[in-house]
Structure formats: C-alpha cells, structure tokens
Amino acid sequence: MSPSGFFSFLRGNAFARNSVILFAGTMTMNVLNYVFHLAIGRMVTPEVYGEVESLLSLLAVVSVPALTVSIIATRYAAKAKADQSVEQGRSLFRYLEKKILSYGFIALLLSFLIAPLVRDFLNLHSVLPVVLVFVVIFLSFFTSAIAGIFNGWQSFSKSNALNISGTALKLVLGVLLVWLGLGATGVALAITLSAVASYFIGKALLASLFVRAAHEASEDTTHSDIPDESLRKYVLPALLGALASTVLGNIDMIFARHALEASVAGSYGALSVAAKTIFFVTGVLTTVLFSVAAERSHQKTDTKKLFFLVFSATAGIALCAVVVFTIFPELVLRILFGSTYLPVAGLLSIFSLTAALYSLANLTLQYLLSLHRTEAVIFFFAISGLETVLLSLFGTGIHAIIGIVLTVQVVAIIGGLSFILFQKKPAYVEENFDSRPSL
C-alpha cells in the first residue's frame, strides 16, 4: 500500500486511525517508561531494584479503585460522545471529582495507618516510600477520571499528551533523585511529583476538549445532564474488573518480593519488565476496543466480529514477540539491563509467554467490561482470587510462581472466550447486579 493509500485508509477507518494515534503515543510513553526502568536498574543494586519493582507492583495493585474510575469514565464518556452531549461529559467529570474528594481523602488518611505493615511485608528499609505510594494513588484518581474521559471521547491525542508529559517528568525526576542517593524513596518521590503535575496538565487539556467539542456539537450547551443511576450500578462490576485485571498482571511480583531472596526478586522483576513489553505494545488495541465497543453497544450495534479481529491481531503480535524473546533472550536482556541479569536469561521465554497470555486475558476482560457483562467480571475476579491464594500457598520459588501465573492466565482466556462464544444475547445487551438478587 502506498503512503497516500495508507493515509486514505486511516481517514476512512476510525478504529485504525485511533489505534495508530494511540499506538504512537503509547509507544512514546512506553519507551520513556522503559528508559526509566532501565536507568534505575543500572543505577542501583539488584536488591534496591527489587524494592523499586515491588513498590511499582504495589502501586498497580492498590490503584485498582483509580483504575475503576478510569473504566467508568471511559464507558460513560463514550455514551456522552454517542449522544453528542458535551454537557454530559462536563457533568461526568464534576460528578467523579466530587466523589473522589469525598471518599478519597478519607481513604488516604486510613492508608497511612497500614503503611508500616506494608513496609514489613515487602521487607523495605523505610516506611516513607509506602506513604508516597499511597499519596500517588490518591492523586491518580483525578488523572484516571480525566484520561478515561479522553479515551471515551476517543480524543487519544490529548490522552497521549497527558501520559507522555507525566512519564517524561517521572523519568527526569527519578534519575535525578536516585543519582542523589535517595534510592527507592527517590523513585517514589519522583512518581508523586509527576502525579501532581499530571493533574494540572490534565485539567487544562480537558477544558480544551470540551470547548472544541461544544463548537462542533449542535446541542444546547446550557443544559447539564446529571449522570444517571446506571453509572452508580456500574461501579461494582468496574471495580471487580479492575481488581481482576490488576491482580492477574501484577500480584506475582509482590509475592516474589515477599518470598524470594532480595537478589532473586530483583532478577524476577527484570524478567517481568522485559516480558511486559508485549503487554504494553498490544494494550493499545485493548484501549481502543474498549471505547469503541462501549460507544457501539450504547448505539445497539453488535461488536463480536470487531472483538475477534482485535483478538487475532493481539495474538499475532504477542506470538511474534514470544518467538523473538525465546531465540534471543540474552540479547534482549543485554540491551535492556546490561549484563547484570544474563544468568537468568533462559527464563525470559516463559516470562514472555505469560505476558502474552495476560495480554489476551486482559483484552477479553476489558471487552466484556465495555458491554457490562457482570457474570464474566465475577468469573475473572474469582480467577484472580484463586491466583492470589495459590501464590500465597505455593509461590516459594521462581518456577513455582511463574507456573501458577501461566496456568491462571490460560484458564482466564478460555473462560472469557466462552462467555463471548456461547452468549445467547447480542453483544450489545447490558446486564447489571440489580438483575441478580442473589448477588
């Protein structure tokens, strides 16, 4: 295809166009994230790097409520876009911001009480990094709401700007503070400062989005639509889905830090970071699929064919990456981390397979979430709980941990696909917990 033909194709295909835009921004952000990980990994010892990765995994796991906010914001911003209601979008953000201020600050204060317990569980030397992680979580509620509205409105250029600016600032501050000798505490402080900056950047970008959308819309923007009752009904399935997704992708690192020796946990973290390039690359398709499927389901349009097309593309990309990581594991680790982790290069293939399977499991879960398939969300939540129990009982070594994770990902994919393949209702029909009194 010639360049002119390619651009013509993008202009005529919204999904492909949005995927390319988001891919460009996400790859830029991922490169910055990987430079961050690799720079920190080269500047500190494996023991300290294990502390850093455990803190980042902790951040991912306990950020589930913030991820829930993003899921809700994306889905209902997609509905506002489908209705061409700018004021509904504004109203959505005001509603979410008010709830975050009402409940988030209280949760932040309570989290400080358990910070010493978390420090002891992760075998950290100081409680300050844990406290800073909890502060970041509080701030991330606001940026998650903003980013979710961008994605739901399919304004991926603004989503890119928000993500890239925050990640770039985290990189600069992280390298500087670690260079000054602050170690894991410096990393946590850098993430905190970048989260503060991201909030103000996001607010400015959100205001510009609504101004532009109001000019393009034909509605009477003096009217304000209040988020309906269905938004509140969506909170629980979104929360369970976010928790399931986060646990499936991150809980292993926390147990690795808890159960393994410090240097071994550092090696586990390096292998995990290298393998998750697969997830970060294919995650672009997941993000676009969620917003498009949510909008089309609101318009009563079937999306099953679109899902399987994206699933196939994700599987193809992931398979190619696994092959590369299996054939050239030492080269990959040498490029990413130098020679420090070459002794464990032989494990990279199984780590990459796990990351590939997680990409497919997460894609399936996010698609079902976009359709409000609550029974499927409960299944994924149960699977993530099973993984946590198995890791706590049997996750005593690298092979045991990775074996449990690999098995759970396979079960999650098979179960998720069965909900899609054997559903009797059209793929746009929504369900909620109110229709299931037993829940």
KOLPA-241376 format. One record per residue (C-alpha): residue number from 1; x, y, z. Coordinates in nm, 2 decimals. Layout:
BEGIN
> pos | xx | yy | zz
> NUM | X | Y | Z
...
This chain:
BEGIN
> pos | xx | yy | zz
> 1 | 0.00 | 0.00 | 0.00
> 2 | 0.13 | 0.34 | -0.10
> 3 | 0.17 | 0.62 | 0.17
> 4 | -0.12 | 0.81 | 0.01
> 5 | -0.34 | 0.49 | 0.02
> 6 | -0.24 | 0.42 | 0.38
> 7 | -0.35 | 0.77 | 0.49
> 8 | -0.67 | 0.74 | 0.29
> 9 | -0.74 | 0.42 | 0.47
> 10 | -0.68 | 0.58 | 0.81
> 11 | -0.91 | 0.87 | 0.72
> 12 | -1.19 | 0.63 | 0.64
> 13 | -1.14 | 0.39 | 0.93
> 14 | -1.19 | 0.54 | 1.27
> 15 | -1.07 | 0.23 | 1.46
> 16 | -0.75 | 0.21 | 1.26
> 17 | -0.69 | 0.58 | 1.29
> 18 | -0.74 | 0.59 | 1.66
> 19 | -0.52 | 0.28 | 1.70
> 20 | -0.23 | 0.45 | 1.51
> 21 | -0.27 | 0.77 | 1.71
> 22 | -0.28 | 0.58 | 2.04
> 23 | 0.00 | 0.35 | 1.94
> 24 | 0.23 | 0.64 | 1.86
> 25 | 0.16 | 0.80 | 2.19
> 26 | 0.17 | 0.48 | 2.39
> 27 | 0.50 | 0.37 | 2.23
> 28 | 0.65 | 0.70 | 2.32
> 29 | 0.53 | 0.67 | 2.68
> 30 | 0.64 | 0.31 | 2.70
> 31 | 0.99 | 0.40 | 2.57
> 32 | 1.01 | 0.66 | 2.84
> 33 | 0.89 | 0.41 | 3.10
> 34 | 1.14 | 0.16 | 2.99
> 35 | 1.42 | 0.41 | 2.99
> 36 | 1.30 | 0.49 | 3.35
> 37 | 1.31 | 0.12 | 3.45
> 38 | 1.64 | 0.06 | 3.27
> 39 | 1.81 | 0.37 | 3.41
> 40 | 1.71 | 0.29 | 3.76
> 41 | 1.81 | -0.08 | 3.71
> 42 | 2.15 | 0.03 | 3.60
> 43 | 2.20 | 0.29 | 3.88
> 44 | 2.11 | 0.07 | 4.17
> 45 | 2.19 | -0.28 | 4.30
> 46 | 1.96 | -0.58 | 4.23
> 47 | 1.84 | -0.56 | 4.60
> 48 | 1.73 | -0.19 | 4.56
> 49 | 1.58 | -0.27 | 4.22
> 50 | 1.38 | -0.54 | 4.38
> 51 | 1.24 | -0.28 | 4.62
> 52 | 1.16 | -0.04 | 4.34
> 53 | 0.97 | -0.31 | 4.14
> 54 | 0.78 | -0.43 | 4.44
> 55 | 0.67 | -0.07 | 4.51
> 56 | 0.56 | -0.02 | 4.15
> 57 | 0.37 | -0.35 | 4.17
> 58 | 0.21 | -0.24 | 4.49
> 59 | 0.11 | 0.09 | 4.32
> 60 | -0.05 | -0.11 | 4.04
> 61 | -0.24 | -0.34 | 4.27
> 62 | -0.37 | -0.08 | 4.52
> 63 | -0.45 | 0.16 | 4.24
> 64 | -0.75 | -0.06 | 4.15
> 65 | -1.01 | 0.20 | 4.26
> 66 | -0.84 | 0.46 | 4.04
> 67 | -0.85 | 0.22 | 3.75
> 68 | -1.21 | 0.16 | 3.83
> 69 | -1.27 | 0.54 | 3.79
> 70 | -1.10 | 0.53 | 3.46
> 71 | -1.31 | 0.24 | 3.33
> 72 | -1.63 | 0.42 | 3.45
> 73 | -1.52 | 0.75 | 3.29
> 74 | -1.43 | 0.58 | 2.96
> 75 | -1.76 | 0.40 | 2.93
> 76 | -1.99 | 0.69 | 3.02
> 77 | -1.78 | 0.94 | 2.82
> 78 | -1.83 | 0.71 | 2.52
> 79 | -2.21 | 0.73 | 2.58
> 80 | -2.19 | 1.11 | 2.60
> 81 | -2.00 | 1.11 | 2.28
> 82 | -2.25 | 0.88 | 2.11
> 83 | -2.53 | 1.13 | 2.23
> 84 | -2.31 | 1.43 | 2.12
> 85 | -2.37 | 1.57 | 2.47
> 86 | -2.08 | 1.79 | 2.58
> 87 | -2.25 | 1.90 | 2.90
> 88 | -2.30 | 1.53 | 2.99
> 89 | -1.92 | 1.50 | 2.97
> 90 | -1.86 | 1.81 | 3.18
> 91 | -2.12 | 1.68 | 3.43
> 92 | -1.95 | 1.34 | 3.44
> 93 | -1.61 | 1.49 | 3.54
> 94 | -1.77 | 1.71 | 3.81
> 95 | -1.96 | 1.41 | 3.95
> 96 | -1.64 | 1.20 | 3.96
> 97 | -1.43 | 1.48 | 4.11
> 98 | -1.68 | 1.54 | 4.39
> 99 | -1.69 | 1.17 | 4.48
> 100 | -1.31 | 1.14 | 4.47
> 101 | -1.27 | 1.44 | 4.71
> 102 | -1.55 | 1.30 | 4.94
> 103 | -1.41 | 0.95 | 4.98
> 104 | -1.06 | 0.95 | 4.85
> 105 | -0.91 | 1.18 | 5.12
> 106 | -1.05 | 0.97 | 5.40
> 107 | -0.91 | 0.66 | 5.24
> 108 | -0.57 | 0.83 | 5.21
> 109 | -0.56 | 0.90 | 5.58
> 110 | -0.66 | 0.55 | 5.67
> 111 | -0.40 | 0.41 | 5.44
> 112 | -0.13 | 0.58 | 5.64
> 113 | -0.22 | 0.35 | 5.93
> 114 | -0.13 | 0.04 | 5.74
> 115 | 0.19 | 0.17 | 5.58
> 116 | 0.42 | 0.02 | 5.84
> 117 | 0.26 | -0.32 | 5.78
> 118 | 0.32 | -0.29 | 5.41
> 119 | 0.68 | -0.19 | 5.47
> 120 | 0.73 | -0.51 | 5.68
> 121 | 0.56 | -0.73 | 5.43
> 122 | 0.78 | -0.61 | 5.14
> 123 | 1.09 | -0.61 | 5.36
> 124 | 1.16 | -0.24 | 5.29
> 125 | 1.40 | -0.03 | 5.49
> 126 | 1.17 | 0.28 | 5.53
> 127 | 0.80 | 0.35 | 5.55
> 128 | 0.83 | 0.67 | 5.35
> 129 | 0.82 | 0.51 | 5.00
> 130 | 0.50 | 0.33 | 5.10
> 131 | 0.34 | 0.66 | 5.23
> 132 | 0.43 | 0.83 | 4.90
> 133 | 0.28 | 0.54 | 4.70
> 134 | -0.05 | 0.60 | 4.88
> 135 | -0.03 | 0.97 | 4.80
> 136 | 0.02 | 0.89 | 4.44
> 137 | -0.28 | 0.66 | 4.44
> 138 | -0.50 | 0.95 | 4.58
> 139 | -0.38 | 1.18 | 4.30
> 140 | -0.42 | 0.92 | 4.04
> 141 | -0.80 | 0.91 | 4.10
> 142 | -0.82 | 1.26 | 3.93
> 143 | -0.59 | 1.18 | 3.64
> 144 | -0.77 | 0.85 | 3.59
> 145 | -1.10 | 1.03 | 3.55
> 146 | -0.95 | 1.27 | 3.30
> 147 | -0.77 | 1.00 | 3.10
> 148 | -1.09 | 0.79 | 3.10
> 149 | -1.29 | 1.08 | 2.95
> 150 | -1.03 | 1.14 | 2.68
> 151 | -1.04 | 0.77 | 2.59
> 152 | -1.42 | 0.75 | 2.60
> 153 | -1.44 | 1.06 | 2.38
> 154 | -1.18 | 0.90 | 2.16
> 155 | -0.96 | 1.20 | 2.19
> 156 | -0.64 | 0.99 | 2.20
> 157 | -0.41 | 1.28 | 2.11
> 158 | -0.49 | 1.45 | 2.44
> 159 | -0.46 | 1.12 | 2.62
> 160 | -0.12 | 1.09 | 2.47
> 161 | -0.02 | 1.44 | 2.58
> 162 | -0.12 | 1.37 | 2.94
> 163 | 0.05 | 1.03 | 2.96
> 164 | 0.37 | 1.14 | 2.79
> 165 | 0.42 | 1.46 | 2.99
> 166 | 0.37 | 1.28 | 3.32
> 167 | 0.60 | 0.99 | 3.22
> 168 | 0.88 | 1.23 | 3.10
> 169 | 0.87 | 1.42 | 3.42
> 170 | 0.88 | 1.09 | 3.62
> 171 | 1.19 | 0.99 | 3.43
> 172 | 1.38 | 1.31 | 3.48
> 173 | 1.30 | 1.34 | 3.85
> 174 | 1.35 | 0.97 | 3.91
> 175 | 1.70 | 0.96 | 3.76
> 176 | 1.79 | 1.29 | 3.94
> 177 | 1.67 | 1.17 | 4.28
> 178 | 1.83 | 0.83 | 4.25
> 179 | 2.16 | 0.99 | 4.14
> 180 | 2.14 | 1.20 | 4.46
> 181 | 2.14 | 0.88 | 4.66
> 182 | 1.77 | 0.85 | 4.76
> 183 | 1.72 | 0.50 | 4.62
> 184 | 1.36 | 0.36 | 4.63
> 185 | 1.24 | 0.67 | 4.83
> 186 | 1.37 | 0.89 | 4.54
> 187 | 1.17 | 0.68 | 4.29
> 188 | 0.85 | 0.71 | 4.50
> 189 | 0.90 | 1.09 | 4.54
> 190 | 0.95 | 1.13 | 4.16
> 191 | 0.63 | 0.95 | 4.09
> 192 | 0.45 | 1.16 | 4.34
> 193 | 0.57 | 1.49 | 4.19
> 194 | 0.49 | 1.38 | 3.84
> 195 | 0.13 | 1.28 | 3.96
> 196 | 0.08 | 1.64 | 4.09
> 197 | 0.19 | 1.79 | 3.76
> 198 | -0.03 | 1.54 | 3.56
> 199 | -0.34 | 1.66 | 3.74
> 200 | -0.30 | 2.02 | 3.64
> 201 | -0.19 | 1.93 | 3.28
> 202 | -0.50 | 1.70 | 3.25
> 203 | -0.74 | 1.97 | 3.38
> 204 | -0.61 | 2.21 | 3.11
> 205 | -0.64 | 1.95 | 2.83
> 206 | -0.99 | 1.85 | 2.95
> 207 | -1.11 | 2.21 | 2.93
> 208 | -0.98 | 2.25 | 2.58
> 209 | -1.15 | 1.92 | 2.48
> 210 | -1.49 | 2.04 | 2.60
> 211 | -1.45 | 2.38 | 2.44
> 212 | -1.37 | 2.23 | 2.10
> 213 | -1.65 | 1.96 | 2.13
> 214 | -1.90 | 2.23 | 2.22
> 215 | -1.82 | 2.42 | 1.90
> 216 | -1.86 | 2.11 | 1.70
> 217 | -2.18 | 1.99 | 1.87
> 218 | -2.53 | 2.11 | 1.78
> 219 | -2.68 | 2.07 | 2.13
> 220 | -2.78 | 2.34 | 2.37
> 221 | -2.48 | 2.35 | 2.60
> 222 | -2.67 | 2.55 | 2.87
> 223 | -2.83 | 2.22 | 2.98
> 224 | -2.65 | 1.99 | 3.22
> 225 | -2.71 | 1.62 | 3.21
> 226 | -2.66 | 1.46 | 3.55
> 227 | -2.50 | 1.11 | 3.53
> 228 | -2.79 | 0.86 | 3.56
> 229 | -2.84 | 0.58 | 3.81
> 230 | -2.68 | 0.33 | 3.57
> 231 | -2.34 | 0.49 | 3.64
> 232 | -2.37 | 0.40 | 4.01
> 233 | -2.48 | 0.05 | 3.92
> 234 | -2.16 | 0.01 | 3.70
> 235 | -1.93 | 0.09 | 3.99
> 236 | -1.92 | -0.26 | 4.14
> 237 | -1.86 | -0.45 | 3.81
> 238 | -1.60 | -0.19 | 3.71
> 239 | -1.42 | -0.23 | 4.05
> 240 | -1.42 | -0.61 | 4.03
> 241 | -1.30 | -0.60 | 3.67
> 242 | -1.02 | -0.35 | 3.75
> 243 | -0.91 | -0.56 | 4.05
> 244 | -0.91 | -0.88 | 3.85
> 245 | -0.71 | -0.72 | 3.57
> 246 | -0.45 | -0.57 | 3.81
> 247 | -0.41 | -0.88 | 4.02
> 248 | -0.37 | -1.10 | 3.71
> 249 | -0.09 | -0.88 | 3.58
> 250 | 0.10 | -0.77 | 3.90
> 251 | 0.04 | -0.98 | 4.21
> 252 | 0.32 | -1.22 | 4.12
> 253 | 0.58 | -0.95 | 4.17
> 254 | 0.46 | -0.87 | 4.52
> 255 | 0.48 | -1.24 | 4.62
> 256 | 0.82 | -1.27 | 4.45
> 257 | 0.94 | -0.98 | 4.67
> 258 | 0.79 | -1.14 | 4.98
> 259 | 0.90 | -1.50 | 4.93
> 260 | 1.23 | -1.47 | 4.74
> 261 | 1.57 | -1.35 | 4.83
> 262 | 1.63 | -0.98 | 4.75
> 263 | 1.87 | -1.05 | 4.46
> 264 | 1.64 | -1.32 | 4.32
> 265 | 1.34 | -1.09 | 4.35
> 266 | 1.54 | -0.83 | 4.16
> 267 | 1.60 | -1.08 | 3.88
> 268 | 1.23 | -1.17 | 3.87
> 269 | 1.15 | -0.80 | 3.84
> 270 | 1.39 | -0.75 | 3.55
> 271 | 1.25 | -1.05 | 3.36
> 272 | 0.89 | -0.93 | 3.42
> 273 | 0.97 | -0.58 | 3.30
> 274 | 1.13 | -0.72 | 2.98
> 275 | 0.84 | -0.95 | 2.91
> 276 | 0.57 | -0.70 | 2.96
> 277 | 0.68 | -0.51 | 2.65
> 278 | 0.43 | -0.74 | 2.49
> 279 | 0.15 | -0.62 | 2.71
> 280 | 0.24 | -0.25 | 2.66
> 281 | 0.25 | -0.28 | 2.28
> 282 | -0.07 | -0.48 | 2.25
> 283 | -0.25 | -0.27 | 2.52
> 284 | -0.31 | 0.00 | 2.26
> 285 | -0.56 | -0.23 | 2.08
> 286 | -0.73 | -0.30 | 2.41
> 287 | -0.78 | 0.06 | 2.49
> 288 | -0.93 | 0.15 | 2.15
> 289 | -1.15 | -0.16 | 2.16
> 290 | -1.30 | -0.07 | 2.49
> 291 | -1.40 | 0.28 | 2.39
> 292 | -1.53 | 0.18 | 2.05
> 293 | -1.72 | -0.12 | 2.19
> 294 | -1.88 | 0.09 | 2.47
> 295 | -2.00 | 0.35 | 2.22
> 296 | -2.13 | 0.09 | 1.97
> 297 | -2.31 | -0.10 | 2.25
> 298 | -2.48 | 0.22 | 2.35
> 299 | -2.59 | 0.25 | 1.99
> 300 | -2.72 | -0.11 | 1.99
> 301 | -2.46 | -0.23 | 1.74
> 302 | -2.31 | -0.58 | 1.77
> 303 | -1.93 | -0.58 | 1.83
> 304 | -1.84 | -0.95 | 1.84
> 305 | -1.67 | -0.95 | 1.50
> 306 | -1.46 | -0.65 | 1.59
> 307 | -1.35 | -0.82 | 1.91
> 308 | -1.23 | -1.13 | 1.73
> 309 | -1.04 | -0.92 | 1.48
> 310 | -0.86 | -0.74 | 1.76
> 311 | -0.80 | -1.06 | 1.95
> 312 | -0.64 | -1.22 | 1.64
> 313 | -0.42 | -0.92 | 1.59
> 314 | -0.31 | -0.92 | 1.95
> 315 | -0.24 | -1.29 | 1.94
> 316 | -0.03 | -1.25 | 1.63
> 317 | 0.18 | -0.96 | 1.77
> 318 | 0.23 | -1.15 | 2.10
> 319 | 0.33 | -1.47 | 1.93
> 320 | 0.60 | -1.29 | 1.72
> 321 | 0.73 | -1.13 | 2.04
> 322 | 0.75 | -1.46 | 2.22
> 323 | 0.95 | -1.61 | 1.94
> 324 | 1.20 | -1.33 | 1.95
> 325 | 1.23 | -1.34 | 2.33
> 326 | 1.28 | -1.72 | 2.31
> 327 | 1.55 | -1.71 | 2.04
> 328 | 1.74 | -1.41 | 2.16
> 329 | 1.69 | -1.39 | 2.54
> 330 | 2.04 | -1.28 | 2.62
> 331 | 2.04 | -1.01 | 2.36
> 332 | 1.71 | -0.87 | 2.49
> 333 | 1.83 | -0.86 | 2.85
> 334 | 2.17 | -0.72 | 2.75
> 335 | 2.01 | -0.43 | 2.56
> 336 | 1.76 | -0.36 | 2.84
> 337 | 1.97 | -0.42 | 3.15
> 338 | 2.33 | -0.48 | 3.05
> 339 | 2.50 | -0.79 | 3.17
> 340 | 2.36 | -0.79 | 3.53
> 341 | 2.07 | -1.04 | 3.46
> 342 | 2.22 | -1.26 | 3.19
> 343 | 2.24 | -1.56 | 3.43
> 344 | 1.86 | -1.58 | 3.43
> 345 | 1.82 | -1.52 | 3.05
> 346 | 1.69 | -1.87 | 3.00
> 347 | 1.37 | -1.79 | 3.19
> 348 | 1.28 | -1.50 | 2.96
> 349 | 1.09 | -1.72 | 2.72
> 350 | 0.84 | -1.85 | 2.98
> 351 | 0.80 | -1.49 | 3.12
> 352 | 0.72 | -1.36 | 2.77
> 353 | 0.47 | -1.64 | 2.72
> 354 | 0.30 | -1.54 | 3.04
> 355 | 0.29 | -1.17 | 2.94
> 356 | 0.14 | -1.27 | 2.60
> 357 | -0.13 | -1.47 | 2.77
> 358 | -0.20 | -1.19 | 3.01
> 359 | -0.24 | -0.95 | 2.71
> 360 | -0.51 | -1.18 | 2.57
> 361 | -0.68 | -1.23 | 2.90
> 362 | -0.69 | -0.86 | 2.97
> 363 | -0.82 | -0.78 | 2.62
> 364 | -1.11 | -1.03 | 2.67
> 365 | -1.19 | -0.89 | 3.02
> 366 | -1.19 | -0.53 | 2.90
> 367 | -1.42 | -0.61 | 2.61
> 368 | -1.67 | -0.78 | 2.84
> 369 | -1.64 | -0.49 | 3.08
> 370 | -1.73 | -0.25 | 2.80
> 371 | -2.05 | -0.45 | 2.75
> 372 | -2.13 | -0.46 | 3.12
> 373 | -2.12 | -0.84 | 3.13
> 374 | -2.13 | -0.88 | 3.50
> 375 | -2.12 | -1.26 | 3.52
> 376 | -1.80 | -1.26 | 3.32
> 377 | -1.65 | -1.00 | 3.55
> 378 | -1.73 | -1.22 | 3.85
> 379 | -1.55 | -1.51 | 3.68
> 380 | -1.23 | -1.31 | 3.62
> 381 | -1.25 | -1.18 | 3.98
> 382 | -1.27 | -1.53 | 4.11
> 383 | -0.98 | -1.64 | 3.90
> 384 | -0.76 | -1.35 | 4.03
> 385 | -0.86 | -1.45 | 4.38
> 386 | -0.76 | -1.81 | 4.31
> 387 | -0.42 | -1.69 | 4.18
> 388 | -0.36 | -1.50 | 4.50
> 389 | -0.44 | -1.80 | 4.71
> 390 | -0.22 | -2.03 | 4.51
> 391 | 0.07 | -1.79 | 4.52
> 392 | 0.04 | -1.75 | 4.90
> 393 | 0.04 | -2.12 | 4.95
> 394 | 0.28 | -2.25 | 4.68
> 395 | 0.47 | -1.95 | 4.55
> 396 | 0.80 | -2.03 | 4.71
> 397 | 1.03 | -2.01 | 4.41
> 398 | 1.06 | -1.85 | 4.06
> 399 | 0.94 | -2.16 | 3.88
> 400 | 0.65 | -2.22 | 4.12
> 401 | 0.53 | -1.86 | 4.09
> 402 | 0.56 | -1.84 | 3.71
> 403 | 0.39 | -2.18 | 3.68
> 404 | 0.09 | -2.07 | 3.88
> 405 | 0.06 | -1.74 | 3.68
> 406 | 0.09 | -1.92 | 3.35
> 407 | -0.19 | -2.17 | 3.44
> 408 | -0.42 | -1.90 | 3.57
> 409 | -0.38 | -1.69 | 3.25
> 410 | -0.48 | -1.99 | 3.03
> 411 | -0.79 | -2.06 | 3.24
> 412 | -0.89 | -1.69 | 3.23
> 413 | -0.86 | -1.68 | 2.85
> 414 | -1.07 | -2.00 | 2.80
> 415 | -1.33 | -1.88 | 3.04
> 416 | -1.35 | -1.53 | 2.90
> 417 | -1.39 | -1.66 | 2.54
> 418 | -1.66 | -1.90 | 2.65
> 419 | -1.87 | -1.60 | 2.77
> 420 | -1.84 | -1.44 | 2.43
> 421 | -1.88 | -1.75 | 2.21
> 422 | -2.17 | -1.90 | 2.39
> 423 | -2.37 | -1.59 | 2.49
> 424 | -2.73 | -1.61 | 2.39
> 425 | -2.78 | -1.23 | 2.39
> 426 | -2.65 | -0.99 | 2.14
> 427 | -2.31 | -0.84 | 2.22
> 428 | -2.45 | -0.50 | 2.30
> 429 | -2.70 | -0.61 | 2.57
> 430 | -2.61 | -0.48 | 2.91
> 431 | -2.66 | -0.65 | 3.25
> 432 | -2.63 | -0.52 | 3.60
> 433 | -2.62 | -0.66 | 3.95
> 434 | -2.98 | -0.55 | 4.02
> 435 | -3.10 | -0.82 | 3.78
> 436 | -2.93 | -1.08 | 4.00
> 437 | -3.08 | -1.05 | 4.35
> 438 | -2.85 | -1.33 | 4.48
> 439 | -2.55 | -1.11 | 4.44
